[in-house]
Amino acid sequence: MIVEYIEWLYPGSFFAESSTEPVPNREHPREIPENANGYRFFSRQEIESQGEVLRGKNTNYSGWTYFGEEYDHDALNELGEDYNILKSNIISNGYRAAVKTINGNWYPLHDNDRVVDVRSFE
């Protein structure tokens, strides 16, 4: 049986942290956990055999949905000198834009990612 999961993204001390939980479908959640920067979906094959659940690899990842504000190249270039490394990393690595999340973390945006206003979930 294919089981759908949601992976929540949180700020961490040195690296982002995440948690996952099964969901009935890939509908966008009505409620978000406190401090979440965003989420994505993935699928996993799970089979029960002799009372044990055997889990396959995570597959069929969606793009990330981030809560925050999108900065395209023009908007990044308007940021002060304190952001030169960020600007350079985003532009030179070919990302289309970056997102500053509601918690102040920055992430590059890939083509299948999106940014939403967290207030649209309230």
Secondary structure, DSSP 8 states (H G I E B T S, - for coil): -EEEEEEEEE--SSS-EEEEEEESS----SS--TT--EEEEEEEEEEEETTEEEEEEEE-----EEEEEEEEHHHHHTS-GGGHHHHHHHHHTT-SEEEEETTS-EEEE-TT-EEE-GGGG-
